[in-house]
Amino acid sequence: MIDATETIDEFLARHSADVEAAVRKAAAAEILPRFRRLAADEVDQKNGPHDLVTDADRLAERMLTGVLGGLLPSSKVVGEEAVHADPFSYEALRGDAPVWIIDPVDGTRQFVHGDDGFCTLVALAHRGTVLASWIYAPAREQFATAVRGRGAWLDGRRLLPGPPAPGRDLTVATSHPDFTTDAQKRDLSVLWTDGIDARPCGSAGLEYLAIARGELDAVAFSWEAAWDHAAGLLLVEESGGIHLTRTGDPFRITGDNALPFTAARDAETARRIAELLRHG
C-alpha cells in the first residue's frame, strides 16, 4: 500500500512486482480455469454478436479492481466491464487521481473460441500519462512489462526491436472489419497499397507486444477505448517506437483523437503510416 508521502514513481519501484503477482493470480483464478471450458451461460453479448463478454472477464476485473485499489488507495479504476455498466466512470481518466486501466480479457472472441491469442492488460496512468503497464498472455506463458523511462521487458528480456529491415513490405495490423463501420473501413483501405502488407488485428494487446518484439511493424486502429491501448502503447514507446494520430499528434488516452491512429516500432514507420491515413 502507498503511504502518504510516497510518490507514484516510488510506489512503482516498490510494488510493480505486486501488480504482476495480482495479474497472474487473477488469470489463474478466473481466466485459465474457463479457457476451453466455458459453458453457454458464461458467455453474453454486449453490443452485438462479435462483442462478447464472459464470466472470466467480469470476475477477473472484479478481482483486479479490489487488489489494485488496495495497493493504491488514492486511485480510481477504469475497467472495460465496469465502464460498460457505468459509462460515466470513464471520466476518471481526465481527473487528478491515479487511474488503473484494466482489460481483463483482451481478445474475448479468441478466448471464447478456444484460441490462445488473448491477454490481460493493466496500466497505471496519472493526468493522462501512462506510467506503467503489465501485459499477460497466460495461455502462452508470456508476461511483458514497461515503466516509463525504464524500458520494455518480456519475461526478463529487454525489448528493443529497432527499425524494420530496409526494402521489405511493412507489416501492419488494422482494426478488424467485424468491428468497423463503412467509413472506418474506407479510412483504413489506404493501407492496402504497394509496400504494405496489411491484415486484420487480433487482440490489440498482443499486436502491441508483437511490435515491441519486432514481429510486426505497426498497427492502425480506428477506436480509442483506453483499456485496449494504454498498456500496449507504453510498451511500444519504451521499446523505441512511437504513436501518432492521422494529424501527426500523439494518441491521448483521455480521448478526442483524430482517428485512425498508428503505433509503430520506429518513428519513420509511424510517420509513413500516419501520412497515408491523413490522405485516406
ZIWO-V765149 format. One record per residue. N is the residue number from 1. RES is the residue in one letter. PSI is psi in degrees with one decimal (NA if undefined). Layout:
n res psi
N RES PSI
N RES PSI
//
This chain:
n res psi
1 M 138.7
2 I 143.6
3 D 176.5
4 A -24.2
5 T 0.2
6 E 134.1
7 T 167.5
8 I -37.1
9 D -41.9
10 E -38.8
11 F -45.9
12 L -39.0
13 A -33.9
14 R -28.1
15 H 5.4
16 S -40.5
17 A -31.9
18 D -37.6
19 V -46.2
20 E -43.4
21 A -38.3
22 A -40.3
23 V -45.4
24 R -41.3
25 K -41.0
26 A -40.5
27 A -41.5
28 A -34.7
29 A -39.5
30 E -21.8
31 I -58.8
32 L -35.7
33 P -20.6
34 R -7.6
35 F 122.3
36 R 17.1
37 R 17.0
38 L 131.7
39 A 158.9
40 A -36.9
41 D 3.1
42 E 5.3
43 V 130.2
44 D 163.4
45 Q 145.5
46 K -66.6
47 N 19.7
48 G 175.4
49 P -20.0
50 H -13.1
51 D 90.4
52 L 154.7
53 V 144.5
54 T 169.5
55 D -31.9
56 A -43.3
57 D -52.7
58 R -46.0
59 L -37.3
60 A -42.1
61 E -42.0
62 R -42.5
63 M -45.5
64 L -38.6
65 T -43.7
66 G -45.1
67 V -47.0
68 L -37.2
69 G -33.0
70 G -34.0
71 L -35.1
72 L 80.6
73 P -21.8
74 S -1.7
75 S 164.1
76 K 168.9
77 V 130.5
78 V 101.6
79 G 147.1
80 E -45.9
81 E -35.0
82 A -38.2
83 V -33.6
84 H -38.2
85 A -32.8
86 D 86.4
87 P -28.3
88 F -24.3
89 S -17.8
90 Y -24.4
91 E -15.1
92 A -25.6
93 L -24.1
94 R 4.0
95 G -171.8
96 D -12.6
97 A 150.3
98 P 146.3
99 V 126.8
100 W 129.5
101 I 120.3
102 I 127.6
103 D 102.7
104 P -40.0
105 V 97.0
106 D 118.2
107 G 42.3
108 T -36.9
109 R -42.1
110 Q -43.1
111 F -46.2
112 V -36.3
113 H 7.3
114 G 14.0
115 D 141.3
116 D 6.5
117 G 60.5
118 F 162.4
119 C 167.8
120 T 131.8
121 L 128.6
122 V 134.1
123 A 152.6
124 L 122.9
125 A 157.0
126 H 121.8
127 R 43.8
128 G -2.1
129 T 127.7
130 V 124.7
131 L -28.7
132 A 154.5
133 S 153.4
134 W 124.6
135 I 119.5
136 Y 120.5
137 A 88.6
138 P -34.7
139 A -17.5
140 R -2.0
141 E 47.8
142 Q 133.8
143 F 117.4
144 A 143.0
145 T 155.6
146 A 141.9
147 V 132.6
148 R 126.3
149 G -1.3
150 R 6.9
151 G 171.2
152 A 141.1
153 W 145.1
154 L 113.0
155 D 44.2
156 G 0.1
157 R 130.9
158 R 136.6
159 L 115.1
160 L 78.9
161 P -27.0
162 G -177.2
163 P 161.1
164 P 157.7
165 A 136.4
166 P 147.8
167 G -3.9
168 R 161.4
169 D 144.1
170 L 133.2
171 T 127.1
172 V 127.7
173 A 131.9
174 T 165.1
175 S 136.3
176 H 137.6
177 P -24.1
178 D -15.9
179 F 17.4
180 T 149.5
181 T 170.8
182 D -39.6
183 A -40.6
184 Q -37.3
185 K -40.1
186 R -42.0
187 D -40.1
188 L -17.3
189 S -20.2
190 V -15.9
191 L -10.0
192 W 79.1
193 T 170.7
194 D 136.4
195 G -4.0
196 I 130.7
197 D 94.3
198 A 148.6
199 R 158.4
200 P 148.6
201 C 162.0
202 G -129.4
203 S 125.2
204 A -42.9
205 G -40.2
206 L -26.8
207 E -41.6
208 Y -40.7
209 L -38.3
210 A -36.2
211 I -48.5
212 A -25.7
213 R -7.5
214 G 16.5
215 E -12.9
216 L 143.1
217 D -34.7
218 A 165.3
219 V 159.2
220 A 112.1
221 F 149.0
222 S 13.8
223 W 162.0
224 E 21.0
225 A 122.7
226 A -34.5
227 W -25.4
228 D -25.1
229 H -30.9
230 A -52.1
231 A -44.4
232 G -36.6
233 L -39.8
234 L -39.9
235 L -44.1
236 V -46.5
237 E -48.1
238 E -13.2
239 S 1.8
240 G 1.6
241 G 179.9
242 I 169.9
243 H 143.2
244 L 141.8
245 T 177.2
246 R -17.2
247 T 3.6
248 G 6.3
249 D 151.3
250 P 147.9
251 F 138.2
252 R 126.9
253 I -17.1
254 T -9.7
255 G -169.6
256 D 41.1
257 N 151.6
258 A 109.2
259 L 153.6
260 P 166.1
261 F 165.9
262 T 153.1
263 A 137.9
264 A 163.6
265 R -18.2
266 D 165.9
267 A -39.6
268 E -42.8
269 T -42.6
270 A -44.1
271 R -37.2
272 R -45.1
273 I -43.5
274 A -36.9
275 E -42.2
276 L -44.0
277 L -34.1
278 R -31.2
279 H 10.5
280 G NA
//
